[in-house]
Amino acid sequence: MSFLSAFRQALDALLVHKSRSFLTSLGIVIGISAVIAMVSAGNGARSKLDQRLESAGKNLILVRPGSRAGMGFGSDIVPVSSEDAEAIRKEVGPLLVGAAPWQVTPRLATTRTVRYATVLVGTTPDFKGVGSWKVVEGRLFDDNEVKKMAQVCLIGQTVLHNLFPENRNPVGQKIQVDKLELTIIGVMGEKGHTPLGVDQDDQIFIPLTTLVRKLVGHENIAMILATARSEEVIDRAKEAIIQVMRRQHHLKPSDYNDFDVSSVRELADLALVLTNVMQLLVAAIASISLVVGGIGIMNVMLVSVTERTREIGLRMSVGATPFDVLFQFLLEAVVLALVGGAIGIALGLAAAVGLALVADWPIVISPTMIAVAFLITAAVGIFFGYYPAWKASRLDPIVALRYE
């Protein structure tokens, strides 16, 4: 018997009981669709995370007050300062693109016609290289303007759209923040969101001295941003920054750090670990569905062997070999599994597209993943269908023909 003929007979046998065949393969459908959807979702989330890392800066290092050792949090937190940032820039310079102090404060910015709540960022010109920012209109403030506490600013794209909806080049315009009048000297290029979902375009950048001395009234800063020259030197740069900060804060060898040094890559790695754990959990649940589906296939094939005992005896009596019978029933089990797998793949792809649209991440569907899904369903069909097929092939033709 040719493979094509055997395949056609297998389909005909399964279509005799359509509902039973579908319900039998339901476990396969659920398992495969869950795996396809979650693997695609995980890949899409990784792709989105990579995009946000590129936007925020893959090699970004954050220096903040407080320590993860558990001894630096509380009312006695030692702040980081612009002097710390300058020391890092000078001593760790060969490993860094730059180091910039960073202070933020939420404020209400107003023009003659619009009021808009945003975030004011005080920093130094180094921030442009540290965060891979681009100035699309105007210019960046310089070190001289930082020293003079100049009342100048650059605005992000979100601020631009809200304060100047009709004016795409507001350079030279003035905005009021509290009692401080700022002249816009530049507009930043679009940056997008950070891995934590913060809108980087919803910011107004001004010289650090202008912010701390004319608005907030103290010299402390929220953090220091530094960027390593490459991924390969991030760990070396972090260790060097820790040593500089310990000297700056006059810490003894036995003292805990009163600051924290971490990288954006660490945050991304944590997110990837959580994603991988979720995918493993779904894979475990899906494997249970596949096993249940496989047991269902075995059960139905055993029932089918019993129902078709006389047919098996008739085939053997006219020349069919035990291998022919085994192959026929094994093929029926595989076809049943593959049909379930095909439906599961279709549902899984639909779910993956739906999740991508809802979560706003790229649709990442791997042909390899689909091929592996087909191989898994075929393997389930072979594994759970072999025993019923073997049992059918071992029937005695004479006994089978007498079976009622």
Secondary structure, DSSP 8 states (H G I E B T S, - for coil): --HHHHHHHHHHHHHTTHHHHHHHTHHHHHHHHHHHHHHHHHHHHHHHHHHHHHHH-TTEEEEEES-TTTTS-STT---B-HHHHHHHHHHSGGGEEEEEEEEEEEEEEE-SS-EEEEEEEEE-TTHHHHTT--EEEE----HHHHHTT--EEEE-HHHHHHH-TT-S--TT-EEEETTEEEEEEEEE----B-TT--BTTSEEEEEHHHHIIIII-S--BSEEEEEESSGGGHHHHHHHHHHHHHHHTT--TTS--SEEEEEHHHHHHHHHHHHHHHHHHHHHHHHHHHHHHHHHHHHHHHHHHHHTHHHHHHHHHTT--HHHHHHHHHHHHHHHHHHHHHHHHHHHHHHHHHHHHHHT------HHHHHHHHHHHHHHHHHHHHHHHHHHHT--HHHHHH--
